[in-house]
């Protein structure tokens, strides 16, 4: 058997498959069907930007015992052949008549008993990356086999990272750390937000990112309006607060954290808000332990802000992180997910400054048995000042 592999050694992927299979066995599933880019990459190391084209479906089938099978368009055969997978089945796609339907049904029929169960992620933060009409054709062809929800099988395995994965995320965070340290090179009063936005992406690439899947920027007097908008042509003004947020990627793994800057001297309200945000993250990281719930993180972050006389923003205050920009869990009052050692997480509190203005601060951590370890270099409590 060949030892070929991409991104990680073969043993890393074998351990992931074994973890899936153990959960499948407990759930009574005979196979697991994966269709999303993240799950294909997670199980194989198949890393490509070709996912930007939605024209073709891709499938990984994992039986409860034995090796996984790739059922993919022929255009991906060469790259998939460089991964650790041995069984790669292809069709010429896109095919408007039979776009992998027969080949997938044939593969599952051979691996799953007549009345067997096929797990497929169906819950929150999952999606079916194939036409619903084709999925219904596959389901009909496989009857009386049934599809069952495999969300828990996938999420509970993926949310705990191996040391090899943590090292990848740490390296990506280092790229963003270095880029953030260079913001003063291209951001100052008079520079347009669009220029800063583009220059920041260039800097991330110069510092070693493979690509920059996500960048957001916000700026305004005494805060900004949101943290997801694209950058416009407005020039930075003295007194603005500038926020840059990135999800840069290296070897398929994301970072996701932001930094705030003041254009010229910041007023007292903004300085206090920034210090409270940084301190609330530090306090939460200090107190965080495995066994706590996701909702406890939300509570800790809010308590850290209110103790410093700041109004917390509503919504999610952080999330999981890994091969997608956001993963499970979500730090909301309703998420009861148990936190476990090895989870990579973002801590992302926000302060409501009134009049439609906010400030948000985000760091990346890994949860260890003894508490949180920062993967991003923690921001100082003093708000950095750009030339105004």
The 8 nearest C-alpha neighbors of each residue, nearest first, counted from 0:
[[1, 2, 85, 3, 83, 84, 9, 4],
 [2, 0, 3, 83, 85, 4, 84, 9],
 [1, 3, 4, 9, 0, 83, 8, 10],
 [2, 4, 83, 1, 82, 81, 9, 5],
 [3, 5, 82, 83, 9, 8, 81, 2],
 [4, 6, 44, 82, 7, 81, 8, 3],
 [5, 7, 44, 250, 4, 8, 251, 46],
 [8, 6, 5, 11, 9, 4, 44, 12],
 [9, 7, 10, 11, 4, 6, 5, 12],
 [8, 10, 11, 12, 4, 83, 13, 7],
 [9, 11, 13, 8, 12, 14, 7, 15],
 [12, 10, 14, 9, 13, 8, 7, 15],
 [13, 11, 15, 14, 10, 9, 42, 16],
 [12, 14, 10, 16, 15, 11, 17, 9],
 [13, 15, 17, 11, 12, 16, 10, 18],
 [16, 14, 12, 18, 17, 13, 19, 11],
 [15, 17, 19, 13, 18, 14, 20, 12],
 [16, 18, 20, 14, 15, 19, 21, 13],
 [19, 17, 15, 21, 16, 20, 14, 22],
 [20, 18, 16, 22, 17, 21, 23, 152],
 [21, 19, 23, 17, 63, 22, 18, 24],
 [20, 22, 18, 24, 23, 19, 17, 25],
 [21, 23, 25, 19, 24, 20, 152, 26],
 [24, 22, 20, 28, 26, 21, 25, 27],
 [23, 25, 27, 21, 26, 22, 28, 20],
 [24, 26, 22, 23, 27, 21, 28, 20],
 [27, 25, 23, 24, 28, 22, 152, 149],
 [26, 28, 24, 25, 23, 29, 116, 22],
 [29, 27, 116, 23, 26, 30, 117, 24],
 [28, 30, 63, 116, 117, 111, 62, 115],
 [31, 29, 62, 117, 63, 61, 28, 118],
 [30, 32, 118, 61, 117, 60, 119, 62],
 [33, 31, 60, 119, 59, 118, 61, 30],
 [34, 32, 59, 58, 38, 35, 60, 31],
 [33, 35, 58, 128, 57, 127, 59, 32],
 [34, 36, 38, 37, 128, 33, 39, 127],
 [37, 35, 39, 38, 40, 34, 50, 57],
 [38, 36, 40, 35, 39, 41, 322, 323],
 [37, 39, 41, 35, 40, 36, 42, 33],
 [38, 40, 36, 37, 42, 41, 43, 35],
 [41, 39, 44, 45, 37, 43, 38, 42],
 [42, 40, 38, 39, 43, 37, 44, 322],
 [41, 43, 39, 40, 12, 38, 44, 15],
 [42, 44, 40, 45, 41, 39, 82, 83],
 [43, 45, 40, 5, 46, 6, 41, 82],
 [44, 46, 40, 43, 79, 82, 47, 39],
 [47, 45, 44, 40, 251, 48, 250, 5],
 [48, 46, 49, 45, 50, 40, 78, 251],
 [49, 47, 50, 51, 46, 52, 210, 36],
 [48, 50, 51, 47, 52, 53, 46, 75],
 [49, 51, 52, 48, 53, 47, 36, 55],
 [52, 50, 49, 48, 53, 54, 47, 36],
 [51, 53, 50, 54, 49, 55, 48, 56],
 [54, 52, 55, 51, 50, 56, 128, 49],
 [53, 55, 52, 93, 56, 92, 50, 51],
 [56, 54, 93, 53, 92, 57, 72, 52],
 [55, 57, 129, 128, 58, 54, 34, 71],
 [58, 56, 71, 34, 70, 55, 72, 59],
 [57, 59, 34, 70, 33, 71, 69, 60],
 [58, 60, 69, 33, 68, 32, 70, 39],
 [61, 59, 32, 68, 67, 31, 69, 62],
 [60, 62, 67, 31, 30, 68, 59, 63],
 [63, 61, 30, 64, 29, 65, 31, 60],
 [62, 64, 20, 29, 30, 23, 24, 61],
 [65, 63, 62, 20, 66, 61, 29, 30],
 [64, 66, 62, 67, 63, 61, 20, 16],
 [65, 67, 68, 61, 62, 64, 86, 84],
 [68, 66, 61, 60, 62, 69, 65, 59],
 [67, 69, 60, 86, 59, 87, 70, 61],
 [68, 70, 59, 87, 71, 88, 58, 86],
 [71, 69, 88, 58, 89, 59, 87, 68],
 [70, 72, 57, 89, 69, 58, 88, 73],
 [73, 71, 90, 89, 92, 74, 91, 75],
 [72, 74, 89, 76, 75, 91, 90, 71],
 [75, 73, 72, 76, 77, 91, 92, 71],
 [76, 74, 73, 78, 77, 72, 79, 71],
 [77, 75, 73, 79, 78, 74, 80, 89],
 [76, 78, 80, 79, 75, 81, 74, 73],
 [79, 77, 80, 81, 75, 76, 45, 82],
 [80, 78, 76, 82, 81, 77, 75, 45],
 [79, 81, 77, 78, 82, 76, 84, 87],
 [80, 82, 78, 79, 4, 3, 83, 77],
 [83, 81, 4, 79, 5, 80, 84, 43],
 [82, 84, 4, 3, 9, 85, 43, 81],
 [85, 83, 82, 86, 43, 87, 80, 67],
 [86, 84, 87, 83, 80, 68, 66, 82],
 [85, 87, 68, 84, 69, 88, 67, 66],
 [88, 86, 69, 68, 70, 85, 89, 84],
 [89, 87, 70, 69, 71, 86, 90, 68],
 [90, 88, 71, 73, 72, 70, 87, 91],
 [89, 91, 72, 73, 92, 99, 71, 88],
 [92, 90, 73, 72, 93, 94, 89, 74],
 [93, 91, 94, 72, 90, 98, 55, 73],
 [92, 94, 55, 98, 95, 91, 54, 72],
 [93, 95, 98, 92, 96, 97, 91, 99],
 [96, 94, 97, 98, 93, 92, 99, 54],
 [97, 95, 94, 98, 93, 100, 99, 133],
 [96, 98, 94, 100, 99, 95, 101, 133],
 [99, 97, 94, 100, 93, 95, 92, 96],
 [98, 100, 102, 101, 97, 103, 90, 71],
 [101, 99, 103, 98, 102, 97, 137, 104],
 [102, 100, 104, 103, 99, 105, 97, 137],
 [101, 103, 105, 99, 104, 100, 106, 70],
 [102, 104, 106, 100, 105, 101, 99, 107],
 [105, 103, 101, 107, 106, 102, 137, 108],
 [104, 106, 102, 108, 103, 107, 101, 109],
 [107, 105, 103, 109, 104, 108, 102, 110],
 [106, 108, 110, 104, 109, 105, 111, 103],
 [109, 107, 105, 106, 111, 110, 104, 141],
 [108, 110, 107, 106, 111, 105, 112, 104],
 [111, 109, 107, 108, 62, 106, 112, 30],
 [110, 112, 108, 115, 107, 29, 109, 113],
 [113, 111, 115, 114, 110, 108, 144, 109],
 [112, 114, 115, 144, 143, 111, 108, 142],
 [115, 113, 144, 112, 143, 116, 145, 142],
 [114, 116, 112, 144, 111, 113, 29, 145],
 [115, 117, 28, 145, 29, 146, 144, 118],
 [118, 116, 146, 30, 31, 28, 29, 147],
 [117, 119, 149, 31, 147, 148, 146, 28],
 [118, 120, 149, 32, 148, 31, 121, 147],
 [121, 119, 150, 149, 148, 122, 125, 118],
 [120, 122, 148, 150, 125, 119, 149, 126],
 [123, 121, 150, 125, 120, 124, 148, 126],
 [122, 124, 125, 121, 150, 126, 120, 327],
 [123, 125, 122, 126, 326, 327, 121, 150],
 [126, 124, 123, 122, 121, 120, 127, 150],
 [125, 127, 128, 124, 121, 35, 120, 34],
 [126, 128, 129, 34, 35, 125, 121, 130],
 [129, 127, 34, 35, 126, 56, 130, 57],
 [128, 130, 56, 127, 131, 134, 133, 34],
 [131, 129, 133, 132, 134, 128, 127, 56],
 [132, 130, 134, 133, 135, 129, 127, 136],
 [131, 133, 135, 130, 134, 136, 129, 137],
 [134, 132, 136, 130, 135, 131, 137, 100],
 [133, 135, 131, 137, 136, 132, 138, 130],
 [134, 136, 138, 132, 133, 137, 139, 131],
 [135, 137, 133, 139, 134, 138, 140, 132],
 [138, 136, 134, 140, 135, 139, 104, 100],
 [137, 139, 135, 141, 136, 140, 134, 142],
 [140, 138, 136, 142, 141, 137, 135, 143],
 [139, 141, 137, 138, 142, 136, 104, 101],
 [142, 140, 138, 139, 144, 143, 137, 104],
 [143, 141, 144, 139, 140, 138, 145, 113],
 [142, 144, 114, 141, 145, 113, 115, 139],
 [143, 145, 114, 142, 115, 141, 113, 116],
 [146, 144, 116, 117, 143, 147, 115, 142],
 [145, 147, 117, 116, 118, 119, 148, 144],
 [148, 146, 118, 117, 119, 149, 145, 116],
 [147, 149, 119, 121, 120, 118, 150, 146],
 [150, 148, 120, 118, 119, 152, 151, 147],
 [149, 151, 120, 153, 152, 122, 148, 121],
 [150, 152, 154, 153, 149, 155, 120, 148],
 [153, 151, 149, 150, 22, 154, 155, 19],
 [154, 152, 150, 151, 156, 155, 157, 149],
 [153, 155, 157, 151, 156, 158, 152, 150],
 [154, 156, 158, 151, 153, 157, 152, 159],
 [157, 155, 154, 153, 158, 159, 18, 152],
 [156, 158, 154, 159, 155, 153, 160, 41],
 [157, 159, 155, 156, 342, 154, 160, 327],
 [160, 158, 342, 341, 157, 156, 161, 339],
 [161, 159, 341, 164, 342, 165, 158, 162],
 [160, 162, 164, 163, 165, 159, 341, 11],
 [161, 163, 165, 164, 166, 160, 341, 167],
 [164, 162, 166, 161, 165, 167, 7, 160],
 [165, 163, 167, 161, 166, 162, 160, 168],
 [166, 164, 162, 168, 167, 163, 169, 160],
 [165, 167, 169, 163, 164, 168, 162, 170],
 [166, 168, 164, 170, 165, 169, 252, 171],
 [167, 169, 171, 165, 170, 166, 252, 172],
 [168, 170, 166, 172, 374, 167, 171, 165],
 [169, 171, 173, 167, 168, 172, 166, 174],
 [172, 170, 168, 174, 173, 169, 249, 254],
 [171, 173, 169, 175, 254, 375, 174, 170],
 [174, 172, 176, 170, 171, 175, 169, 177],
 [173, 175, 171, 177, 172, 176, 206, 207],
 [174, 176, 178, 172, 177, 173, 179, 203],
 [177, 175, 173, 179, 174, 178, 172, 180],
 [176, 178, 180, 174, 175, 179, 173, 206],
 [179, 177, 175, 181, 180, 203, 176, 202],
 [178, 180, 176, 181, 182, 177, 175, 258],
 [179, 181, 177, 178, 182, 176, 183, 175],
 [182, 180, 178, 179, 183, 184, 177, 185],
 [183, 181, 184, 179, 185, 180, 186, 178],
 [182, 184, 186, 185, 181, 385, 187, 180],
 [185, 183, 182, 181, 186, 187, 180, 198],
 [184, 186, 183, 182, 195, 198, 187, 190],
 [187, 185, 183, 195, 182, 190, 184, 385],
 [188, 186, 386, 385, 190, 387, 189, 262],
 [187, 189, 235, 387, 236, 190, 237, 262],
 [188, 190, 234, 235, 187, 191, 236, 387],
 [191, 189, 234, 235, 188, 187, 186, 192],
 [192, 190, 234, 194, 233, 193, 232, 235],
 [191, 193, 195, 194, 230, 231, 233, 234],
 [194, 192, 230, 196, 231, 191, 195, 232],
 [195, 193, 191, 197, 196, 192, 198, 190],
 [196, 194, 192, 198, 193, 197, 186, 199],
 [195, 197, 193, 199, 194, 198, 192, 230],
 [198, 196, 200, 194, 199, 195, 193, 201],
 [199, 197, 201, 195, 200, 196, 194, 202],
 [198, 200, 202, 196, 201, 197, 195, 203],
 [199, 201, 203, 197, 202, 198, 204, 196],
 [202, 200, 198, 204, 199, 203, 205, 197],
 [201, 203, 205, 199, 204, 200, 178, 198],
 [204, 202, 200, 206, 205, 178, 201, 208],
 [205, 203, 208, 201, 207, 202, 206, 200],
 [204, 206, 202, 203, 207, 201, 208, 178],
 [207, 205, 203, 204, 174, 202, 208, 178],
 [206, 208, 204, 205, 174, 209, 203, 249],
 [209, 207, 204, 249, 210, 248, 203, 247],
 [210, 208, 249, 248, 207, 204, 211, 250],
 [211, 209, 208, 248, 212, 247, 204, 249],
 [212, 210, 247, 213, 248, 246, 200, 208],
 [213, 211, 247, 246, 210, 248, 214, 245],
 [212, 214, 246, 245, 211, 247, 215, 244],
 [213, 215, 245, 244, 246, 216, 212, 211],
 [216, 214, 244, 227, 243, 229, 228, 226],
 [215, 217, 243, 242, 230, 244, 229, 228],
 [216, 218, 242, 223, 241, 226, 225, 243],
 [219, 217, 241, 223, 240, 239, 242, 222],
 [220, 218, 239, 223, 222, 240, 221, 241],
 [219, 221, 239, 222, 238, 240, 223, 218],
 [220, 222, 240, 239, 219, 269, 238, 356],
 [223, 221, 356, 219, 240, 357, 220, 358],
 [224, 222, 219, 356, 218, 357, 217, 225],
 [223, 225, 356, 355, 357, 222, 226, 217],
 [226, 224, 227, 223, 228, 217, 357, 356],
 [225, 227, 228, 217, 215, 216, 224, 359],
 [228, 226, 215, 225, 229, 216, 217, 214],
 [227, 229, 215, 226, 230, 216, 225, 217],
 [230, 228, 215, 216, 231, 227, 214, 217],
 [231, 229, 193, 192, 216, 196, 228, 232],
 [230, 232, 193, 233, 192, 229, 191, 234],
 [233, 231, 191, 193, 192, 234, 230, 194],
 [232, 234, 191, 231, 192, 235, 193, 190],
 [235, 233, 191, 189, 190, 192, 236, 232],
 [234, 236, 188, 189, 190, 191, 192, 233],
 [237, 235, 188, 239, 238, 234, 189, 262],
 [236, 238, 387, 262, 263, 239, 188, 235],
 [239, 237, 262, 220, 263, 236, 265, 240],
 [240, 238, 220, 219, 262, 236, 237, 261],
 [239, 241, 261, 222, 218, 219, 260, 221],
 [242, 240, 218, 260, 259, 217, 261, 239],
 [241, 243, 259, 217, 216, 258, 218, 260],
 [242, 244, 216, 257, 258, 215, 259, 241],
 [245, 243, 257, 215, 214, 256, 216, 258],
 [246, 244, 214, 213, 255, 247, 256, 257],
 [245, 247, 255, 213, 254, 253, 212, 324],
 [246, 248, 211, 253, 245, 254, 212, 208],
 [249, 247, 253, 252, 210, 208, 209, 251],
 [248, 250, 209, 208, 251, 252, 171, 253],
 [251, 249, 252, 248, 6, 209, 167, 46],
 [250, 252, 249, 248, 322, 46, 253, 40],
 [253, 251, 322, 248, 249, 321, 250, 168],
 [254, 252, 248, 247, 321, 246, 324, 322],
 [253, 255, 246, 172, 171, 247, 168, 256],
 [256, 254, 246, 245, 253, 324, 363, 257],
 [255, 257, 361, 362, 244, 245, 363, 254],
 [258, 256, 244, 361, 243, 360, 245, 242],
 [257, 259, 243, 242, 360, 244, 260, 256],
 [258, 260, 242, 241, 243, 240, 382, 257],
 [261, 259, 241, 383, 240, 384, 382, 242],
 [260, 262, 240, 384, 265, 263, 385, 239],
 [263, 261, 385, 387, 237, 239, 238, 384],
 [262, 264, 387, 237, 386, 385, 261, 384],
 [265, 263, 261, 384, 262, 238, 266, 387],
 [266, 264, 261, 238, 269, 270, 263, 267],
 [265, 267, 269, 268, 270, 264, 221, 238],
 [266, 268, 270, 269, 271, 265, 272, 264],
 [269, 267, 271, 270, 266, 272, 221, 265],
 [268, 270, 272, 271, 267, 266, 273, 265],
 [271, 269, 267, 273, 272, 268, 274, 265],
 [272, 270, 274, 268, 269, 273, 267, 275],
 [271, 273, 269, 275, 270, 274, 276, 268],
 [274, 272, 276, 270, 275, 271, 269, 277],
 [273, 275, 380, 271, 277, 276, 272, 278],
 [276, 274, 278, 272, 273, 277, 279, 304],
 [277, 275, 273, 279, 278, 274, 360, 272],
 [276, 278, 274, 280, 279, 275, 380, 273],
 [277, 279, 281, 275, 280, 276, 274, 282],
 [280, 278, 303, 282, 276, 281, 277, 300],
 [281, 279, 283, 277, 278, 282, 284, 276],
 [280, 282, 278, 284, 279, 283, 285, 277],
 [283, 281, 285, 279, 284, 280, 278, 286],
 [282, 284, 280, 286, 285, 281, 299, 287],
 [283, 285, 281, 287, 371, 282, 286, 280],
 [284, 286, 282, 283, 287, 281, 371, 370],
 [287, 285, 283, 284, 282, 288, 370, 371],
 [286, 288, 284, 370, 285, 283, 371, 289],
 [287, 289, 370, 291, 290, 286, 369, 368],
 [290, 288, 339, 338, 291, 340, 368, 366],
 [291, 289, 338, 337, 339, 288, 292, 340],
 [290, 292, 289, 338, 337, 288, 295, 293],
 [293, 291, 337, 295, 294, 336, 335, 338],
 [292, 294, 330, 295, 336, 296, 334, 335],
 [293, 295, 332, 297, 292, 334, 296, 331],
 [296, 294, 298, 292, 293, 297, 299, 291],
 [297, 295, 299, 298, 294, 293, 330, 300],
 [296, 298, 294, 330, 300, 295, 299, 331],
 [299, 297, 295, 301, 296, 300, 302, 294],
 [300, 298, 302, 296, 301, 297, 283, 303],
 [301, 299, 303, 297, 302, 298, 279, 283],
 [300, 302, 304, 298, 303, 299, 311, 305],
 [303, 301, 299, 305, 304, 300, 306, 298],
 [304, 302, 279, 300, 306, 301, 305, 299],
 [303, 305, 309, 301, 307, 306, 302, 279],
 [304, 306, 308, 309, 302, 307, 303, 310],
 [305, 307, 303, 304, 308, 302, 309, 301],
 [306, 308, 305, 304, 309, 275, 303, 271],
 [309, 307, 305, 306, 304, 310, 275, 272],
 [308, 310, 305, 304, 307, 311, 350, 272],
 [309, 311, 351, 350, 305, 312, 304, 308],
 [312, 310, 350, 349, 301, 351, 304, 309],
 [313, 311, 349, 350, 351, 310, 314, 348],
 [312, 314, 311, 315, 349, 316, 351, 331],
 [315, 313, 316, 331, 312, 330, 332, 349],
 [314, 316, 331, 330, 317, 329, 313, 318],
 [317, 315, 347, 348, 330, 297, 346, 314],
 [318, 316, 347, 346, 345, 330, 315, 329],
 [319, 317, 329, 345, 328, 344, 330, 327],
 [318, 320, 326, 344, 327, 328, 325, 343],
 [321, 319, 326, 325, 344, 343, 324, 323],
 [320, 322, 323, 252, 253, 324, 326, 168],
 [323, 321, 252, 253, 251, 37, 324, 320],
 [324, 322, 321, 325, 326, 320, 253, 37],
 [323, 325, 320, 253, 246, 255, 321, 326],
 [324, 326, 320, 323, 319, 318, 327, 321],
 [327, 325, 319, 320, 318, 328, 323, 324],
 [328, 326, 319, 329, 318, 158, 325, 154],
 [327, 329, 318, 319, 326, 336, 293, 330],
 [330, 328, 318, 331, 327, 317, 334, 315],
 [329, 331, 297, 317, 293, 316, 315, 294],
 [330, 332, 315, 333, 294, 297, 334, 329],
 [331, 333, 294, 334, 297, 330, 298, 295],
 [334, 332, 331, 294, 335, 330, 293, 329],
 [335, 333, 294, 331, 293, 336, 332, 329],
 [334, 336, 292, 293, 294, 333, 337, 332],
 [337, 335, 293, 292, 334, 338, 328, 294],
 [338, 336, 292, 290, 291, 335, 293, 339],
 [337, 339, 289, 290, 291, 292, 336, 293],
 [340, 338, 289, 342, 341, 290, 337, 366],
 [339, 341, 367, 366, 368, 289, 342, 338],
 [340, 342, 159, 160, 366, 367, 365, 339],
 [341, 343, 159, 366, 340, 365, 158, 160],
 [344, 342, 365, 320, 364, 319, 341, 366],
 [345, 343, 319, 364, 320, 318, 363, 365],
 [344, 346, 363, 317, 318, 362, 347, 364],
 [345, 347, 317, 362, 361, 280, 316, 348],
 [348, 346, 361, 317, 316, 360, 345, 349],
 [349, 347, 316, 360, 359, 300, 276, 346],
 [348, 350, 359, 312, 358, 311, 360, 347],
 [349, 351, 311, 312, 358, 357, 310, 352],
 [352, 350, 357, 312, 310, 353, 311, 356],
 [351, 353, 357, 356, 350, 354, 222, 355],
 [352, 354, 355, 356, 351, 357, 310, 350],
 [355, 353, 356, 352, 351, 357, 224, 222],
 [354, 356, 353, 224, 357, 352, 223, 351],
 [355, 357, 223, 222, 224, 352, 353, 354],
 [358, 356, 351, 352, 222, 223, 350, 224],
 [357, 359, 350, 349, 222, 223, 351, 360],
 [360, 358, 349, 348, 350, 357, 347, 361],
 [359, 361, 347, 348, 276, 257, 349, 258],
 [362, 360, 347, 256, 257, 346, 345, 359],
 [361, 363, 256, 346, 345, 375, 364, 347],
 [364, 362, 345, 375, 374, 344, 373, 256],
 [365, 363, 373, 374, 344, 372, 343, 371],
 [364, 366, 343, 372, 342, 371, 344, 341],
 [367, 365, 371, 340, 342, 341, 370, 372],
 [366, 368, 340, 370, 369, 371, 341, 365],
 [369, 367, 340, 370, 289, 288, 366, 339],
 [370, 368, 367, 288, 371, 366, 289, 287],
 [371, 369, 367, 288, 287, 368, 366, 285],
 [370, 372, 366, 284, 367, 365, 364, 287],
 [371, 373, 365, 364, 366, 374, 370, 367],
 [374, 372, 364, 375, 363, 371, 365, 376],
 [375, 373, 364, 169, 363, 172, 376, 372],
 [374, 376, 172, 363, 373, 377, 362, 173],
 [375, 377, 378, 374, 373, 176, 173, 362],
 [378, 376, 375, 379, 362, 373, 277, 281],
 [377, 379, 376, 380, 277, 258, 362, 381],
 [380, 378, 381, 377, 277, 382, 274, 383],
 [379, 381, 274, 277, 382, 378, 273, 278],
 [382, 380, 379, 383, 274, 270, 273, 378],
 [381, 383, 260, 380, 270, 273, 384, 261],
 [384, 382, 260, 261, 381, 385, 259, 379],
 [385, 383, 261, 260, 263, 262, 382, 264],
 [384, 386, 262, 187, 263, 261, 183, 387],
 [387, 385, 187, 263, 262, 188, 384, 183],
 [386, 263, 188, 237, 262, 187, 385, 236]]
